[in-house]
Amino acid sequence: MSMEWYDMAKYTVEGVSGETIFERKLSKMLEKYDEVLDAGCGHGEFTLKMRRHANRIIGIDNSLEMIKIANKLKADMKAQRVEFLNYSTKETLPFKDQQFDLIYSRRGPTSIINQNRILKAGGVIFGIHSTNMDELEDKLIDQGFTEIEFDVYDSAFLVFPDKDEFAKYLTASNGNPDYTSPENRLKFEELIAMHTVGDKIKYKEWRYIWKAKRR
Ligand SMILES: C[S@@+](CC[C@H](N)C(=O)[O-])C[C@H]1O[C@@H](n2cnc3c(N)ncnc32)[C@H](O)[C@@H]1O
């Protein structure tokens, strides 16, 4: 993953974003749980923000570059009770059985659900993603999760100040081509036409928030 990912697109939000709802719900949960894992913590900014509500958070990410940035931010902030480690959710994680009370993932790898060994019985897994989670429910059931909840949030719009910021945003979204490159210009112009309302580029934000408990 490149440093450009870190250079996030600028936009304003009209309406209530699913991201805001996730953050509010997570902040409340963090007050109740001691040992927390952030799966796919990226550059750590969100983990560092959330630690204010938490006893202790470990963030893992499979990108060494992201973990280096996270550790630099942590050092700059002299942050305590937070740790960043370079691990993939697809490998055996170096944590004890039932170590965590809460695992969350903010647009990180859903493969964390296969690591239920490290979540306490009765512990909670909580996630937000931008793509439909149709298959996730069955996988959660297979992995022994219960009390599964899914909510869709689609009432917010992202409003971009210009085409460049819109291109940057789309490019950073999973599975999209590089819309900042001239070779994708035609497709990008189509997207601009689809999402222009008056003189604004407005893009509907879809978010899927899910939660489950380990038996
Ligand atoms: C969209 S970013 C979200 C980062 C962070 N959660 C945030 O909200 O700012 C997704 C992150 O998941 C990480 N990731 C993807 N697959 C992973 C895996 N299998 N194990 C660990 N991290 C992974 C990526 O490196 C990336 O940093």
PDBQT file of the ligand as one rigid body, heavy atoms in Angstrom, charges set to zero:
ROOT
HETATM    1  C1  LIG A 301      -9.301   0.908   4.352  1.00  0.00    +0.000 C 
HETATM    2  S1  LIG A 301      -7.915   0.690   5.373  1.00  0.00    +0.000 S 
HETATM    3  C2  LIG A 301      -8.601   1.112   6.962  1.00  0.00    +0.000 C 
HETATM    4  C3  LIG A 301      -7.567   1.471   7.971  1.00  0.00    +0.000 C 
HETATM    5  C4  LIG A 301      -8.076   1.874   9.344  1.00  0.00    +0.000 C 
HETATM    6  N1  LIG A 301      -8.902   0.849   9.926  1.00  0.00    +0.000 N 
HETATM    7  C5  LIG A 301      -8.834   3.174   9.292  1.00  0.00    +0.000 C 
HETATM    8  O1  LIG A 301     -10.052   3.161   9.515  1.00  0.00    +0.000 OA
HETATM    9  O2  LIG A 301      -8.221   4.222   9.041  1.00  0.00    +0.000 OA
HETATM   10  C6  LIG A 301      -7.765  -1.081   5.469  1.00  0.00    +0.000 C 
HETATM   11  C7  LIG A 301      -6.502  -1.548   6.176  1.00  0.00    +0.000 C 
HETATM   12  O3  LIG A 301      -6.568  -2.982   6.332  1.00  0.00    +0.000 OA
HETATM   13  C8  LIG A 301      -5.266  -3.503   6.124  1.00  0.00    +0.000 C 
HETATM   14  N2  LIG A 301      -5.394  -4.932   5.784  1.00  0.00    +0.000 N 
HETATM   15  C9  LIG A 301      -5.927  -5.465   4.642  1.00  0.00    +0.000 A 
HETATM   16  N3  LIG A 301      -5.897  -6.813   4.705  1.00  0.00    +0.000 NA
HETATM   17  C10 LIG A 301      -5.346  -7.139   5.901  1.00  0.00    +0.000 A 
HETATM   18  C11 LIG A 301      -5.071  -8.376   6.556  1.00  0.00    +0.000 A 
HETATM   19  N4  LIG A 301      -5.386  -9.554   5.995  1.00  0.00    +0.000 N 
HETATM   20  N5  LIG A 301      -4.501  -8.343   7.781  1.00  0.00    +0.000 NA
HETATM   21  C12 LIG A 301      -4.227  -7.158   8.387  1.00  0.00    +0.000 A 
HETATM   22  N6  LIG A 301      -4.468  -5.953   7.810  1.00  0.00    +0.000 NA
HETATM   23  C13 LIG A 301      -5.025  -5.944   6.593  1.00  0.00    +0.000 A 
HETATM   24  C14 LIG A 301      -4.680  -2.638   5.029  1.00  0.00    +0.000 C 
HETATM   25  O4  LIG A 301      -3.267  -2.690   5.009  1.00  0.00    +0.000 OA
HETATM   26  C15 LIG A 301      -5.223  -1.265   5.417  1.00  0.00    +0.000 C 
HETATM   27  O5  LIG A 301      -4.313  -0.570   6.231  1.00  0.00    +0.000 OA
ENDROOT
TORSDOF 0
